[in-house]
Amino acid sequence: MGLFDKIKERMGKTKENISSKINNVIKSFRKVDEDFFEELEEALILSDIGVVTTDKVVDKLRDYVKENKISDPGEIKQVLRDILAEDMQAEPLAITKPTVLLVVGVNGVGKTTTIGKLTALYKSQGREVMIAAADTFRAAASEQLSIWGERTGARVIKYAEGADPAAVVYDAIDAAKHAGSDILIIDTAGRLHNKKNLMGELEKIDRVIDKAWPDAQRETFLVVDATTGQNAISQTELFNESVKITGIVLTKLDGTAKGGVVCAVKDITGVPVRYIGLGEGVEDLQPFDAADFAAAIIE
Amino acid sequence: MAFEGISEKIQNIFHKLTSRGKLSESDIKAAMREVKLVLLEADVNFIVVKKFIKELSEEAVGEKVLESLTPGQQVVKLVRDKLTELLGGTQAEIKSGNPTVVLMMGLQGAGKTTFCAKLAGYYKKQGRKPLLVACDIYRPAAIKQLHVVGEQAGVDVFDRGTEKPEKIYKEAMQYAVKNACDFIIVDTAGRLHIDDEMIEEMKELKAAANPTETLLVLDAMTGQDAVNAATTFNDDIGIDGVVLTKIDGDTRGGAAMSVRAVTGKPIKFVGTGEKLADIEPFYPDRMASRILGMGDVLSLIEKAETAFEEKKAVELQQKISKDQLTLEDFLDQMEQLSDMGSMSDILAMMPGGNKLKGMQVDEKQLGRTKAIVLSMTPEERRTPQMINGSRRKRIAAGSGSSIQDVNRLLNQFDQMKKMLKQFTGKGGKRKGMFKMPF
């Protein structure tokens, strides 16, 4: 099954929701006028695209309609698709050896699970992966990671609960260097982005990586739950202040009736989406493709 | 604290309104449009917003408001009242049963397992004997997590590995009877509201358990979808209430406002932090005030009261009035203050507290102050006047601080004593507590 079909299938709910709303708007209008745009705006806001981004998208649409003298609402769909795809487009992700991939996010977004799936993905590409269990706070977090390690055959470096996460990271880097790993993935404790002390802890981990392995490629993924509303923007902005976020992994897209927050995050923060989680299975974590995604949600 | 973003914006709108003597219909209309945008940005469900604004506008342009002497303030009061109503009106408690059985469910990552332990700790404090039942048989290490947090809360945890949830539940009930547990909390696997198979499993478990309450755990950061999830869970399985987690983030908490409005089910508890003690009953009126930046003084006082033992308070009262306050009491108060939660939490609950946003409360300073007091002899703590130069030197060395730090603390303590004395005359019972110099 191609990626496009998979997104279409798994995001059934999202698609139905955005598409059916937009389709309804398109059906109920004979011509493209201000009332039409207003209804369209409403449909986009309901999809979590957010007030600001919706305004921008609709403005672009308005300009396009004016320039190209479009009067048939039916033609709007493709235009909207193109606008959203263009907004979400980013340079492709290239991972070279060695890479340190730090995974951060608020509580309960699915960081540990995402790491399990990323490990499986990279392993299937023939890369050597090591995992550092630097979530020393949540009860049983490292056990959860160990189970993933067993499933994927990746080594997991872990300490006892309550240990200094920066120390785990330091030792894991050491181990990864010796083992000649291609990628070291670091799991961190979930933290709310407005807690100064916890963000300070993250900055420390960041410094340790820079110092202990300066020539490694750095990637830092923020995991965001797709059911999150406009708070996703605040999360991206505040995490970005502490550690430079290079990509977003959007999880649980299969369940949510939305997906619009993807557009808002990229539009406002400029941070690209790298992977999307479409289900519970290991193979359900997929690289993000803007055009496919836009085509799948607006059908 | 949660809702900061939204409060700030609404306060700006209100400021515009209240700074004018007379309001016209178009003034109110313009303000309502802004309130609408603020609520939408706060993830309040679109349909809820529309209805809210429509009702609000109708009442706000009514004669009573516009012709009153302070129309601006009348509008503010109206918004607050309507918001309280939207959030559920009065506080809703968990029904009591014999035993009470609470079934927890929700989407993945909402915080069910952590919240189960918080709830157990909360009811343990009220004299119940809780039992946590591990029915999340899917997520790796979920059972282990429940054991760990259960142990932290000091309550029993029952599991049967990955048996069928109904079977686990049945055996758990036998265990409960044998061990006289009277408050059973069932942790279940996270599930999507559109996953038919998992919803079916939940239905079966609910039918078998016949719980006193079924609670939906909801992440406060959820977007427009919160309403869909809550509606589906309610329609398919049936819920008695909602628990809102992670409201200590900077989420604007639109979910809170929408879920109650759409499902009609009350929000019963909120999770306010990472520690097990970070759980509070949900009070709609206080939350409405907090959203509007009027502060949550009631919650704060209650927090203070649970942390502050009544007897000690009376003793302290007498000491203050007789001017016998010692550094030992000071230390005591400091410890009780830290029982109440972090300083920044406490600040956020005070009126206008969210305006202090930029101000960082130095929690470490509390620790340093404590270290200084702890480096004094008991005698010195009782009679600070005896602390001379060489004693100061010793205390500074003992606590790893400088003599200046010790001096500062002694000065502050002196000032505090004077300040506290002023309060006692007016019967301002515990007000002095919040004036502590840190």
Interface residues (C-beta under 8 A of the other chain):
Chain A: K13 E42 I45 L46 S47 D48 G50 V51 V52 V106 N107 G108 V109 G110 F137 R138 A139 A140 A141 E143 Q144 I147 W148 E161 L192 H193 N194 K195 K196 N197 D225 T227 T228 G229 Q230 N231 A232 S234 L238 K252 D254 G255 T256 A257 K258 V261
Chain B: G5 L37 L40 E41 A42 D43 F46 L107 Q108 G109 A110 G111 R139 P140 A141 A142 K144 Q145 H147 V148 V149 Q152 L192 H193 I194 D195 D219 M221 T222 G223 Q224 D225 A226 N228 A229 K246 D248 G249 D250 T251 R252 G254 A255 E274 Q360 E363
